[in-house]
Amino acid sequence: MKRNYYIMNSGRLKRKDNTLYFETEQGSKAIPVNDVESVLIYGEVDMNTKALNFLSQNNIMAHIFNYYGYYSGTFYPREKYNSGYLIIQQAKHNIDNEKRCYIAREILYSASYNIVKNIKHYEDKDIKLKEIIEKIEKLRQNLLTAFDIPTIMGIEGNIRQLYYESIPIIIGERFEFKERVKRPPNNPMNALISFGNSVMYTTVLGEIYNTQLNPTISYLHQPGERRFSLALDVAEIFKPIIVDRVIFKIINEGIIKESDFLKELEYCYLNDEGRKKFLREYENKLSSTIHHKKLDREVSYRTLIRLELYKLIKHLIEEDKYEGFKMWW
């Protein structure tokens, strides 16, 4: 199975003979391109068109992150699976309000189900978690009668707010968390959520690249310039399953500590060691497997994302009705 390749240090990415090397002052290291899904760059890295062409030839995306570890942009190779018919179907389902709302509702209905599953895992900690679960379940039912995107997004915002109220109970007193603050994150918990969500976005984008779907045509999030909004859509389903569970684990098991963060004025972000700890657990989660009930075989969490995209394709070409992924474990 292919994996992400993380570059955490500063240096130069270059092609030599028929492979890629990452050069630093300490030496040169070959990158196993045949085993790499995407390259995620966190350090200050130089590269030339020769290296970019080689990435493109091997269908490897390169995701760039800024000084604080948050997503800046992607080198997106020429698409290898093109389907004009599917692009037309994607656009039709976006333009038609009824069709768009169906997909948007299904994404959030599944995402909120997965959120509830997360909270239920800890519900014995405090009676308040049971109350939060009941409130989210009521809001989830409202999705079934929401027929415009603003209403759907409004329900999603209310569900998220309730979910965030459960987090201080789930993580205890290990980190302070009063509210979700994004730009910029103001404490370790917000820094972890923002960092994890940006990594999840690139993972979903990488899986979209390996299908015939166009990443710029979305349903829940408004398609716009300079962003791959379909990746934002699908990421909603898998953030609770992958990102949030990784965060809860590394906090509750004491893997990540206050010393793994840096604070500048009102800005908080993971330092190099903190990023390595998170990414190590994140990759372990992506490569771990579960027994898929429908397929009756073991599949990785990364494969679950790809299967979700295939389900969406079948819906768009009217082969099978889309139903978002819901955890059963």
Phi and psi restraints in degrees (value plus and minus 20) as a CYANA .aco file:
   2 LYS   PHI     -93.4   -53.4
   2 LYS   PSI     132.2   172.2
   3 ARG   PHI    -151.4  -111.4
   3 ARG   PSI     144.6   184.6
   4 ASN   PHI     -92.5   -52.5
   4 ASN   PSI     129.6   169.6
   5 TYR   PHI    -137.4   -97.4
   5 TYR   PSI     102.0   142.0
   6 TYR   PHI    -123.0   -83.0
   6 TYR   PSI     110.3   150.3
   7 ILE   PHI    -130.8   -90.8
   7 ILE   PSI      89.4   129.4
   8 MET   PHI    -119.8   -79.8
   8 MET   PSI     -38.5     1.5
   9 ASN   PHI    -124.0   -84.0
   9 ASN   PSI     150.7   190.7
  10 SER   PHI    -107.4   -67.4
  10 SER   PSI     128.3   168.3
  11 GLY   PHI     148.4   188.4
  11 GLY   PSI    -174.1  -134.1
  12 ARG   PHI    -150.4  -110.4
  12 ARG   PSI     112.7   152.7
  13 LEU   PHI    -120.5   -80.5
  13 LEU   PSI     101.1   141.1
  14 LYS   PHI    -162.1  -122.1
  14 LYS   PSI     136.2   176.2
  15 ARG   PHI    -114.4   -74.4
  15 ARG   PSI     115.3   155.3
  16 LYS   PHI    -158.1  -118.1
  16 LYS   PSI     101.8   141.8
  17 ASP   PHI      37.3    77.3
  17 ASP   PSI    -139.3   -99.3
  18 ASN   PHI    -136.6   -96.6
  18 ASN   PSI      16.2    56.2
  19 THR   PHI    -173.0  -133.0
  19 THR   PSI     156.2   196.2
  20 LEU   PHI    -125.2   -85.2
  20 LEU   PSI     125.5   165.5
  21 TYR   PHI    -148.5  -108.5
  21 TYR   PSI     124.9   164.9
  22 PHE   PHI    -131.0   -91.0
  22 PHE   PSI      98.1   138.1
  23 GLU   PHI    -126.4   -86.4
  23 GLU   PSI     111.9   151.9
  24 THR   PHI    -148.6  -108.6
  24 THR   PSI     159.5   199.5
  25 GLU   PHI     -84.9   -44.9
  25 GLU   PSI     -42.2    -2.2
  26 GLN   PHI    -105.2   -65.2
  26 GLN   PSI     -33.3     6.7
  27 GLY   PHI     124.8   164.8
  27 GLY   PSI    -188.6  -148.6
  28 SER   PHI    -139.6   -99.6
  28 SER   PSI     119.8   159.8
  29 LYS   PHI    -151.3  -111.3
  29 LYS   PSI     109.2   149.2
  30 ALA   PHI     -93.6   -53.6
  30 ALA   PSI     123.3   163.3
  31 ILE   PHI    -124.1   -84.1
  31 ILE   PSI     101.7   141.7
  32 PRO   PHI     -93.6   -53.6
  32 PRO   PSI      62.7   102.7
  33 VAL   PHI     -78.8   -38.8
  33 VAL   PSI     -50.2   -10.2
  34 ASN   PHI     -88.7   -48.7
  34 ASN   PSI     -38.5     1.5
  35 ASP   PHI    -128.5   -88.5
  35 ASP   PSI     -13.4    26.6
  36 VAL   PHI    -125.3   -85.3
  36 VAL   PSI     108.0   148.0
  37 GLU   PHI    -104.1   -64.1
  37 GLU   PSI     -70.7   -30.7
  38 SER   PHI    -168.7  -128.7
  38 SER   PSI     135.7   175.7
  39 VAL   PHI    -128.0   -88.0
  39 VAL   PSI     106.2   146.2
  40 LEU   PHI    -130.8   -90.8
  40 LEU   PSI      99.9   139.9
  41 ILE   PHI    -129.1   -89.1
  41 ILE   PSI      94.9   134.9
  42 TYR   PHI    -127.6   -87.6
  42 TYR   PSI     -41.1    -1.1
  43 GLY   PHI    -108.9   -68.9
  43 GLY   PSI    -199.7  -159.7
  44 GLU   PHI    -106.2   -66.2
  44 GLU   PSI      87.2   127.2
  45 VAL   PHI    -141.8  -101.8
  45 VAL   PSI     112.4   152.4
  46 ASP   PHI    -116.4   -76.4
  46 ASP   PSI     123.0   163.0
  47 MET   PHI    -173.3  -133.3
  47 MET   PSI     135.3   175.3
  48 ASN   PHI    -133.5   -93.5
  48 ASN   PSI     159.2   199.2
  49 THR   PHI     -84.7   -44.7
  49 THR   PSI     -47.1    -7.1
  50 LYS   PHI     -81.9   -41.9
  50 LYS   PSI     -63.0   -23.0
  51 ALA   PHI     -88.7   -48.7
  51 ALA   PSI     -61.8   -21.8
  52 LEU   PHI     -84.5   -44.5
  52 LEU   PSI     -60.7   -20.7
  53 ASN   PHI     -81.7   -41.7
  53 ASN   PSI     -58.1   -18.1
  54 PHE   PHI     -88.5   -48.5
  54 PHE   PSI     -58.9   -18.9
  55 LEU   PHI     -79.8   -39.8
  55 LEU   PSI     -63.4   -23.4
  56 SER   PHI     -84.3   -44.3
  56 SER   PSI     -62.7   -22.7
  57 GLN   PHI     -81.0   -41.0
  57 GLN   PSI     -50.6   -10.6
  58 ASN   PHI    -120.4   -80.4
  58 ASN   PSI      -7.9    32.1
  59 ASN   PHI      34.6    74.6
  59 ASN   PSI      23.2    63.2
  60 ILE   PHI    -130.0   -90.0
  60 ILE   PSI     103.6   143.6
  61 MET   PHI    -102.7   -62.7
  61 MET   PSI     131.0   171.0
  62 ALA   PHI    -142.7  -102.7
  62 ALA   PSI      97.8   137.8
  63 HIS   PHI    -122.3   -82.3
  63 HIS   PSI     109.7   149.7
  64 ILE   PHI    -125.5   -85.5
  64 ILE   PSI     113.4   153.4
  65 PHE   PHI    -139.5   -99.5
  65 PHE   PSI     129.4   169.4
  66 ASN   PHI    -103.0   -63.0
  66 ASN   PSI    -193.3  -153.3
  67 TYR   PHI     -75.3   -35.3
  67 TYR   PSI     -54.4   -14.4
  68 TYR   PHI    -107.9   -67.9
  68 TYR   PSI     -21.6    18.4
  69 GLY   PHI      70.9   110.9
  69 GLY   PSI      -6.0    34.0
  70 TYR   PHI    -127.0   -87.0
  70 TYR   PSI     131.1   171.1
  71 TYR   PHI     -78.6   -38.6
  71 TYR   PSI     112.6   152.6
  72 SER   PHI    -132.3   -92.3
  72 SER   PSI     -60.7   -20.7
  73 GLY   PHI     157.0   197.0
  73 GLY   PSI     157.7   197.7
  74 THR   PHI    -155.7  -115.7
  74 THR   PSI     115.8   155.8
  75 PHE   PHI    -105.0   -65.0
  75 PHE   PSI      91.3   131.3
  76 TYR   PHI    -127.8   -87.8
  76 TYR   PSI      85.8   125.8
  77 PRO   PHI     -80.6   -40.6
  77 PRO   PSI     143.1   183.1
  78 ARG   PHI     -74.9   -34.9
  78 ARG   PSI     113.9   153.9
  79 GLU   PHI     -82.1   -42.1
  79 GLU   PSI     114.9   154.9
  80 LYS   PHI    -116.1   -76.1
  80 LYS   PSI     -37.4     2.6
  81 TYR   PHI    -142.6  -102.6
  81 TYR   PSI      78.1   118.1
  82 ASN   PHI    -124.2   -84.2
  82 ASN   PSI     119.2   159.2
  83 SER   PHI    -167.5  -127.5
  83 SER   PSI      81.9   121.9
  84 GLY   PHI     -79.3   -39.3
  84 GLY   PSI     -57.8   -17.8
  85 TYR   PHI     -81.7   -41.7
  85 TYR   PSI     -65.1   -25.1
  86 LEU   PHI     -86.8   -46.8
  86 LEU   PSI     -58.4   -18.4
  87 ILE   PHI     -80.8   -40.8
  87 ILE   PSI     -61.2   -21.2
  88 ILE   PHI     -82.8   -42.8
  88 ILE   PSI     -61.9   -21.9
  89 GLN   PHI     -86.3   -46.3
  89 GLN   PSI     -58.2   -18.2
  90 GLN   PHI     -79.6   -39.6
  90 GLN   PSI     -66.0   -26.0
  91 ALA   PHI     -85.4   -45.4
  91 ALA   PSI     -60.3   -20.3
  92 LYS   PHI     -80.4   -40.4
  92 LYS   PSI     -61.5   -21.5
  93 HIS   PHI     -93.2   -53.2
  93 HIS   PSI     -37.2     2.8
  94 ASN   PHI    -104.1   -64.1
  94 ASN   PSI     -61.9   -21.9
  95 ILE   PHI     -91.0   -51.0
  95 ILE   PSI     -57.9   -17.9
  96 ASP   PHI     -96.9   -56.9
  96 ASP   PSI      93.1   133.1
  97 ASN   PHI     -78.8   -38.8
  97 ASN   PSI     -62.4   -22.4
  98 GLU   PHI     -83.0   -43.0
  98 GLU   PSI     -64.2   -24.2
  99 LYS   PHI     -88.6   -48.6
  99 LYS   PSI     -59.8   -19.8
 100 ARG   PHI     -85.1   -45.1
 100 ARG   PSI     -64.6   -24.6
 101 CYS   PHI     -85.4   -45.4
 101 CYS   PSI     -53.3   -13.3
 102 TYR   PHI     -80.2   -40.2
 102 TYR   PSI     -67.9   -27.9
 103 ILE   PHI     -86.1   -46.1
 103 ILE   PSI     -63.7   -23.7
 104 ALA   PHI     -80.9   -40.9
 104 ALA   PSI     -64.1   -24.1
 105 ARG   PHI     -82.5   -42.5
 105 ARG   PSI     -62.7   -22.7
 106 GLU   PHI     -85.5   -45.5
 106 GLU   PSI     -57.4   -17.4
 107 ILE   PHI     -81.9   -41.9
 107 ILE   PSI     -68.9   -28.9
 108 LEU   PHI     -94.9   -54.9
 108 LEU   PSI     -51.8   -11.8
 109 TYR   PHI     -82.6   -42.6
 109 TYR   PSI     -59.8   -19.8
 110 SER   PHI     -93.1   -53.1
 110 SER   PSI     -64.1   -24.1
 111 ALA   PHI     -79.5   -39.5
 111 ALA   PSI     -62.9   -22.9
 112 SER   PHI     -90.4   -50.4
 112 SER   PSI     -52.0   -12.0
 113 TYR   PHI     -81.8   -41.8
 113 TYR   PSI     -64.5   -24.5
 114 ASN   PHI     -87.1   -47.1
 114 ASN   PSI     -53.3   -13.3
 115 ILE   PHI     -82.4   -42.4
 115 ILE   PSI     -66.3   -26.3
 116 VAL   PHI     -81.2   -41.2
 116 VAL   PSI     -60.5   -20.5
 117 LYS   PHI     -80.1   -40.1
 117 LYS   PSI     -58.5   -18.5
 118 ASN   PHI     -82.6   -42.6
 118 ASN   PSI     -67.0   -27.0
 119 ILE   PHI     -85.1   -45.1
 119 ILE   PSI     -60.7   -20.7
 120 LYS   PHI     -80.5   -40.5
 120 LYS   PSI     -48.6    -8.6
 121 HIS   PHI     -81.8   -41.8
 121 HIS   PSI     -44.6    -4.6
 122 TYR   PHI    -137.9   -97.9
 122 TYR   PSI     -11.4    28.6
 123 GLU   PHI     -83.5   -43.5
 123 GLU   PSI     -38.2     1.8
 124 ASP   PHI     -93.1   -53.1
 124 ASP   PSI     -31.5     8.5
 125 LYS   PHI     -90.0   -50.0
 125 LYS   PSI     -53.4   -13.4
 126 ASP   PHI    -180.3  -140.3
 126 ASP   PSI     118.7   158.7
 127 ILE   PHI     -81.2   -41.2
 127 ILE   PSI     -45.6    -5.6
 128 LYS   PHI     -82.9   -42.9
 128 LYS   PSI     -50.1   -10.1
 129 LEU   PHI     -84.3   -44.3
 129 LEU   PSI     -56.9   -16.9
 130 LYS   PHI     -82.7   -42.7
 130 LYS   PSI     -59.4   -19.4
 131 GLU   PHI     -85.6   -45.6
 131 GLU   PSI     -61.0   -21.0
 132 ILE   PHI     -84.0   -44.0
 132 ILE   PSI     -61.8   -21.8
 133 ILE   PHI     -80.0   -40.0
 133 ILE   PSI     -64.9   -24.9
 134 GLU   PHI     -81.6   -41.6
 134 GLU   PSI     -61.2   -21.2
 135 LYS   PHI     -86.7   -46.7
 135 LYS   PSI     -61.3   -21.3
 136 ILE   PHI     -85.0   -45.0
 136 ILE   PSI     -60.6   -20.6
 137 GLU   PHI     -81.0   -41.0
 137 GLU   PSI     -58.4   -18.4
 138 LYS   PHI     -85.9   -45.9
 138 LYS   PSI     -62.2   -22.2
 139 LEU   PHI     -85.5   -45.5
 139 LEU   PSI     -56.4   -16.4
 140 ARG   PHI     -79.5   -39.5
 140 ARG   PSI     -59.3   -19.3
 141 GLN   PHI     -85.7   -45.7
 141 GLN   PSI     -50.2   -10.2
 142 ASN   PHI     -85.6   -45.6
 142 ASN   PSI     -44.7    -4.7
 143 LEU   PHI     -81.7   -41.7
 143 LEU   PSI     -51.3   -11.3
 144 LEU   PHI     -86.9   -46.9
 144 LEU   PSI     -40.4    -0.4
 145 THR   PHI    -136.6   -96.6
 145 THR   PSI       0.8    40.8
 146 ALA   PHI    -116.5   -76.5
 146 ALA   PSI     102.7   142.7
 147 PHE   PHI    -142.5  -102.5
 147 PHE   PSI       2.3    42.3
 148 ASP   PHI    -167.7  -127.7
 148 ASP   PSI     132.4   172.4
 149 ILE   PHI     -83.7   -43.7
 149 ILE   PSI     -63.7   -23.7
 150 PRO   PHI     -77.1   -37.1
 150 PRO   PSI     -60.7   -20.7
 151 THR   PHI     -85.4   -45.4
 151 THR   PSI     -63.2   -23.2
 152 ILE   PHI     -80.9   -40.9
 152 ILE   PSI     -65.4   -25.4
 153 MET   PHI     -87.0   -47.0
 153 MET   PSI     -52.8   -12.8
 154 GLY   PHI     -85.1   -45.1
 154 GLY   PSI     -62.0   -22.0
 155 ILE   PHI     -83.4   -43.4
 155 ILE   PSI     -61.4   -21.4
 156 GLU   PHI     -80.0   -40.0
 156 GLU   PSI     -61.4   -21.4
 157 GLY   PHI     -83.1   -43.1
 157 GLY   PSI     -59.6   -19.6
 158 ASN   PHI     -87.8   -47.8
 158 ASN   PSI     -59.2   -19.2
 159 ILE   PHI     -84.2   -44.2
 159 ILE   PSI     -63.8   -23.8
 160 ARG   PHI     -80.7   -40.7
 160 ARG   PSI     -61.7   -21.7
 161 GLN   PHI     -81.5   -41.5
 161 GLN   PSI     -62.0   -22.0
 162 LEU   PHI     -85.8   -45.8
 162 LEU   PSI     -59.7   -19.7
 163 TYR   PHI     -80.4   -40.4
 163 TYR   PSI     -63.7   -23.7
 164 TYR   PHI     -84.5   -44.5
 164 TYR   PSI     -49.4    -9.4
 165 GLU   PHI     -87.0   -47.0
 165 GLU   PSI     -44.6    -4.6
 166 SER   PHI    -101.1   -61.1
 166 SER   PSI     -42.0    -2.0
 167 ILE   PHI     -82.1   -42.1
 167 ILE   PSI     -64.8   -24.8
 168 PRO   PHI     -77.2   -37.2
 168 PRO   PSI     -51.5   -11.5
 169 ILE   PHI     -93.8   -53.8
 169 ILE   PSI     -60.1   -20.1
 170 ILE   PHI     -85.4   -45.4
 170 ILE   PSI     -61.9   -21.9
 171 ILE   PHI    -115.7   -75.7
 171 ILE   PSI     -24.3    15.7
 172 GLY   PHI      46.9    86.9
 172 GLY   PSI    -163.0  -123.0
 173 GLU   PHI    -119.1   -79.1
 173 GLU   PSI      -6.6    33.4
 174 ARG   PHI     -86.0   -46.0
 174 ARG   PSI     -60.1   -20.1
 175 PHE   PHI    -156.3  -116.3
 175 PHE   PSI     125.3   165.3
 176 GLU   PHI     -98.5   -58.5
 176 GLU   PSI     116.0   156.0
 177 PHE   PHI    -170.9  -130.9
 177 PHE   PSI      90.4   130.4
 178 LYS   PHI    -127.3   -87.3
 178 LYS   PSI     -56.5   -16.5
 179 GLU   PHI    -177.8  -137.8
 179 GLU   PSI     139.8   179.8
 180 ARG   PHI    -100.1   -60.1
 180 ARG   PSI     100.1   140.1
 181 VAL   PHI    -143.9  -103.9
 181 VAL   PSI     102.5   142.5
 182 LYS   PHI    -121.7   -81.7
 182 LYS   PSI     -66.3   -26.3
 183 ARG   PHI    -145.0  -105.0
 183 ARG   PSI      73.8   113.8
 184 PRO   PHI    -113.0   -73.0
 184 PRO   PSI     144.1   184.1
 185 PRO   PHI     -79.6   -39.6
 185 PRO   PSI     117.5   157.5
 186 ASN   PHI    -129.7   -89.7
 186 ASN   PSI     -22.9    17.1
 187 ASN   PHI    -173.5  -133.5
 187 ASN   PSI     150.0   190.0
 188 PRO   PHI     -75.9   -35.9
 188 PRO   PSI     -60.5   -20.5
 189 MET   PHI     -85.4   -45.4
 189 MET   PSI     -64.7   -24.7
 190 ASN   PHI     -84.5   -44.5
 190 ASN   PSI     -55.6   -15.6
 191 ALA   PHI     -83.9   -43.9
 191 ALA   PSI     -61.9   -21.9
 192 LEU   PHI     -84.0   -44.0
 192 LEU   PSI     -63.8   -23.8
 193 ILE   PHI     -83.0   -43.0
 193 ILE   PSI     -66.8   -26.8
 194 SER   PHI     -84.2   -44.2
 194 SER   PSI     -63.6   -23.6
 195 PHE   PHI     -83.9   -43.9
 195 PHE   PSI     -67.4   -27.4
 196 GLY   PHI     -82.9   -42.9
 196 GLY   PSI     -60.8   -20.8
 197 ASN   PHI     -84.4   -44.4
 197 ASN   PSI     -56.6   -16.6
 198 SER   PHI     -88.7   -48.7
 198 SER   PSI     -56.4   -16.4
 199 VAL   PHI     -89.2   -49.2
 199 VAL   PSI     -60.0   -20.0
 200 MET   PHI     -81.2   -41.2
 200 MET   PSI     -60.3   -20.3
 201 TYR   PHI     -77.5   -37.5
 201 TYR   PSI     -66.0   -26.0
 202 THR   PHI     -89.6   -49.6
 202 THR   PSI     -52.9   -12.9
 203 THR   PHI     -84.4   -44.4
 203 THR   PSI     -66.4   -26.4
 204 VAL   PHI     -84.5   -44.5
 204 VAL   PSI     -61.1   -21.1
 205 LEU   PHI     -79.6   -39.6
 205 LEU   PSI     -61.2   -21.2
 206 GLY   PHI     -82.1   -42.1
 206 GLY   PSI     -57.8   -17.8
 207 GLU   PHI     -91.7   -51.7
 207 GLU   PSI     -56.7   -16.7
 208 ILE   PHI     -81.1   -41.1
 208 ILE   PSI     -59.8   -19.8
 209 TYR   PHI     -78.2   -38.2
 209 TYR   PSI     -49.1    -9.1
 210 ASN   PHI    -109.4   -69.4
 210 ASN   PSI      -5.8    34.2
 211 THR   PHI    -145.2  -105.2
 211 THR   PSI    -196.6  -156.6
 212 GLN   PHI    -111.3   -71.3
 212 GLN   PSI     -16.5    23.5
 213 LEU   PHI     -91.2   -51.2
 213 LEU   PSI     126.9   166.9
 214 ASN   PHI    -111.7   -71.7
 214 ASN   PSI     102.6   142.6
 215 PRO   PHI     -92.9   -52.9
 215 PRO   PSI     -28.2    11.8
 216 THR   PHI    -114.7   -74.7
 216 THR   PSI     -29.2    10.8
 217 ILE   PHI    -122.7   -82.7
 217 ILE   PSI      94.0   134.0
 218 SER   PHI    -147.0  -107.0
 218 SER   PSI     160.0   200.0
 219 TYR   PHI    -150.6  -110.6
 219 TYR   PSI     -64.8   -24.8
 220 LEU   PHI     -98.8   -58.8
 220 LEU   PSI     -75.6   -35.6
 221 HIS   PHI    -104.3   -64.3
 221 HIS   PSI     126.5   166.5
 222 GLN   PHI     -91.4   -51.4
 222 GLN   PSI     105.9   145.9
 223 PRO   PHI     -80.4   -40.4
 223 PRO   PSI     118.5   158.5
 224 GLY   PHI    -169.7  -129.7
 224 GLY   PSI     154.9   194.9
 225 GLU   PHI     -93.5   -53.5
 225 GLU   PSI     127.2   167.2
 226 ARG   PHI      45.1    85.1
 226 ARG   PSI       7.9    47.9
 227 ARG   PHI    -173.5  -133.5
 227 ARG   PSI     129.6   169.6
 228 PHE   PHI    -116.3   -76.3
 228 PHE   PSI      63.8   103.8
 229 SER   PHI     -91.8   -51.8
 229 SER   PSI     -42.0    -2.0
 230 LEU   PHI     -85.0   -45.0
 230 LEU   PSI     -53.1   -13.1
 231 ALA   PHI     -84.0   -44.0
 231 ALA   PSI     -55.6   -15.6
 232 LEU   PHI     -84.3   -44.3
 232 LEU   PSI     -60.7   -20.7
 233 ASP   PHI     -79.0   -39.0
 233 ASP   PSI     -77.5   -37.5
 234 VAL   PHI     -88.1   -48.1
 234 VAL   PSI     -51.5   -11.5
 235 ALA   PHI     -80.5   -40.5
 235 ALA   PSI     -49.6    -9.6
 236 GLU   PHI     -77.1   -37.1
 236 GLU   PSI     -56.5   -16.5
 237 ILE   PHI     -90.1   -50.1
 237 ILE   PSI     -56.8   -16.8
 238 PHE   PHI    -120.0   -80.0
 238 PHE   PSI     -30.7     9.3
 239 LYS   PHI     -79.8   -39.8
 239 LYS   PSI     -65.2   -25.2
 240 PRO   PHI     -84.8   -44.8
 240 PRO   PSI     -56.6   -16.6
 241 ILE   PHI     -92.1   -52.1
 241 ILE   PSI     -59.0   -19.0
 242 ILE   PHI    -128.9   -88.9
 242 ILE   PSI     -82.6   -42.6
 243 VAL   PHI     -82.2   -42.2
 243 VAL   PSI     -72.6   -32.6
 244 ASP   PHI     -84.9   -44.9
 244 ASP   PSI     -58.9   -18.9
 245 ARG   PHI     -89.0   -49.0
 245 ARG   PSI     -53.1   -13.1
 246 VAL   PHI     -85.5   -45.5
 246 VAL   PSI     -64.2   -24.2
 247 ILE   PHI     -81.2   -41.2
 247 ILE   PSI     -68.2   -28.2
 248 PHE   PHI     -81.1   -41.1
 248 PHE   PSI     -57.9   -17.9
 249 LYS   PHI     -86.6   -46.6
 249 LYS   PSI     -70.3   -30.3
 250 ILE   PHI     -89.5   -49.5
 250 ILE   PSI     -43.8    -3.8
 251 ILE   PHI    -100.1   -60.1
 251 ILE   PSI     -72.4   -32.4
 252 ASN   PHI     -87.9   -47.9
 252 ASN   PSI     -46.9    -6.9
 253 GLU   PHI    -114.3   -74.3
 253 GLU   PSI     -16.0    24.0
 254 GLY   PHI      51.5    91.5
 254 GLY   PSI      -0.4    39.6
 255 ILE   PHI     -90.3   -50.3
 255 ILE   PSI     -59.1   -19.1
 256 ILE   PHI    -129.1   -89.1
 256 ILE   PSI     122.0   162.0
 257 LYS   PHI    -152.6  -112.6
 257 LYS   PSI     151.9   191.9
 258 GLU   PHI     -76.5   -36.5
 258 GLU   PSI     -52.6   -12.6
 259 SER   PHI     -88.4   -48.4
 259 SER   PSI     -30.0    10.0
 260 ASP   PHI    -110.3   -70.3
 260 ASP   PSI      -9.6    30.4
 261 PHE   PHI    -146.8  -106.8
 261 PHE   PSI     134.6   174.6
 262 LEU   PHI    -141.3  -101.3
 262 LEU   PSI     123.9   163.9
 263 LYS   PHI    -144.6  -104.6
 263 LYS   PSI     111.9   151.9
 264 GLU   PHI    -150.3  -110.3
 264 GLU   PSI      90.2   130.2
 265 LEU   PHI      33.4    73.4
 265 LEU   PSI    -135.1   -95.1
 266 GLU   PHI    -120.4   -80.4
 266 GLU   PSI      -4.8    35.2
 267 TYR   PHI    -126.6   -86.6
 267 TYR   PSI     111.3   151.3
 268 CYS   PHI    -146.5  -106.5
 268 CYS   PSI     115.5   155.5
 269 TYR   PHI    -171.3  -131.3
 269 TYR   PSI     141.0   181.0
 270 LEU   PHI     -92.8   -52.8
 270 LEU   PSI     117.6   157.6
 271 ASN   PHI    -102.8   -62.8
 271 ASN   PSI    -198.4  -158.4
 272 ASP   PHI     -77.9   -37.9
 272 ASP   PSI     -63.1   -23.1
 273 GLU   PHI     -86.9   -46.9
 273 GLU   PSI     -58.9   -18.9
 274 GLY   PHI     -83.8   -43.8
 274 GLY   PSI     -61.8   -21.8
 275 ARG   PHI     -82.3   -42.3
 275 ARG   PSI     -62.7   -22.7
 276 LYS   PHI     -81.5   -41.5
 276 LYS   PSI     -61.3   -21.3
 277 LYS   PHI     -83.5   -43.5
 277 LYS   PSI     -66.0   -26.0
 278 PHE   PHI     -83.9   -43.9
 278 PHE   PSI     -68.7   -28.7
 279 LEU   PHI     -85.0   -45.0
 279 LEU   PSI     -52.6   -12.6
 280 ARG   PHI     -82.5   -42.5
 280 ARG   PSI     -67.0   -27.0
 281 GLU   PHI     -90.2   -50.2
 281 GLU   PSI     -54.8   -14.8
 282 TYR   PHI     -83.1   -43.1
 282 TYR   PSI     -66.2   -26.2
 283 GLU   PHI     -85.1   -45.1
 283 GLU   PSI     -57.9   -17.9
 284 ASN   PHI     -81.2   -41.2
 284 ASN   PSI     -60.1   -20.1
 285 LYS   PHI     -86.4   -46.4
 285 LYS   PSI     -65.0   -25.0
 286 LEU   PHI     -79.9   -39.9
 286 LEU   PSI     -58.1   -18.1
 287 SER   PHI    -108.5   -68.5
 287 SER   PSI     -34.0     6.0
 288 SER   PHI     -90.4   -50.4
 288 SER   PSI     139.8   179.8
 289 THR   PHI    -142.8  -102.8
 289 THR   PSI     138.3   178.3
 290 ILE   PHI    -152.2  -112.2
 290 ILE   PSI     142.2   182.2
 291 HIS   PHI    -106.5   -66.5
 291 HIS   PSI      96.6   136.6
 292 HIS   PHI     -99.4   -59.4
 292 HIS   PSI     101.8   141.8
 293 LYS   PHI     -83.4   -43.4
 293 LYS   PSI     -63.5   -23.5
 294 LYS   PHI     -94.8   -54.8
 294 LYS   PSI     -61.1   -21.1
 295 LEU   PHI    -103.1   -63.1
 295 LEU   PSI     -38.8     1.2
 296 ASP   PHI      37.4    77.4
 296 ASP   PSI      26.5    66.5
 297 ARG   PHI    -177.0  -137.0
 297 ARG   PSI     146.5   186.5
 298 GLU   PHI     -97.4   -57.4
 298 GLU   PSI     112.3   152.3
 299 VAL   PHI    -154.1  -114.1
 299 VAL   PSI     129.9   169.9
 300 SER   PHI    -101.1   -61.1
 300 SER   PSI     143.3   183.3
 301 TYR   PHI     -82.4   -42.4
 301 TYR   PSI     -56.2   -16.2
 302 ARG   PHI     -82.3   -42.3
 302 ARG   PSI     -60.6   -20.6
 303 THR   PHI     -84.7   -44.7
 303 THR   PSI     -53.1   -13.1
 304 LEU   PHI     -77.8   -37.8
 304 LEU   PSI     -57.2   -17.2
 305 ILE   PHI     -86.1   -46.1
 305 ILE   PSI     -65.6   -25.6
 306 ARG   PHI     -81.4   -41.4
 306 ARG   PSI     -62.5   -22.5
 307 LEU   PHI     -82.8   -42.8
 307 LEU   PSI     -54.6   -14.6
 308 GLU   PHI     -83.9   -43.9
 308 GLU   PSI     -58.9   -18.9
 309 LEU   PHI     -87.1   -47.1
 309 LEU   PSI     -58.5   -18.5
 310 TYR   PHI     -84.1   -44.1
 310 TYR   PSI     -57.8   -17.8
 311 LYS   PHI     -82.9   -42.9
 311 LYS   PSI     -60.0   -20.0
 312 LEU   PHI     -85.4   -45.4
 312 LEU   PSI     -60.5   -20.5
 313 ILE   PHI     -80.3   -40.3
 313 ILE   PSI     -65.4   -25.4
 314 LYS   PHI     -80.4   -40.4
 314 LYS   PSI     -56.1   -16.1
 315 HIS   PHI     -87.8   -47.8
 315 HIS   PSI     -64.0   -24.0
 316 LEU   PHI     -84.3   -44.3
 316 LEU   PSI     -54.1   -14.1
 317 ILE   PHI    -114.4   -74.4
 317 ILE   PSI      -8.6    31.4
 318 GLU   PHI      39.8    79.8
 318 GLU   PSI      17.9    57.9
 319 GLU   PHI    -114.3   -74.3
 319 GLU   PSI     -51.4   -11.4
 320 ASP   PHI    -178.1  -138.1
 320 ASP   PSI     123.7   163.7
 321 LYS   PHI     -95.3   -55.3
 321 LYS   PSI     115.9   155.9
 322 TYR   PHI     -96.7   -56.7
 322 TYR   PSI     112.9   152.9
 323 GLU   PHI    -153.0  -113.0
 323 GLU   PSI     100.5   140.5
 324 GLY   PHI     -83.0   -43.0
 324 GLY   PSI     134.4   174.4
 325 PHE   PHI     -93.0   -53.0
 325 PHE   PSI     113.0   153.0
 326 LYS   PHI    -146.2  -106.2
 326 LYS   PSI     112.5   152.5
 327 MET   PHI     -81.6   -41.6
 327 MET   PSI     122.8   162.8
 328 TRP   PHI    -139.0   -99.0
 328 TRP   PSI     -18.4    21.6
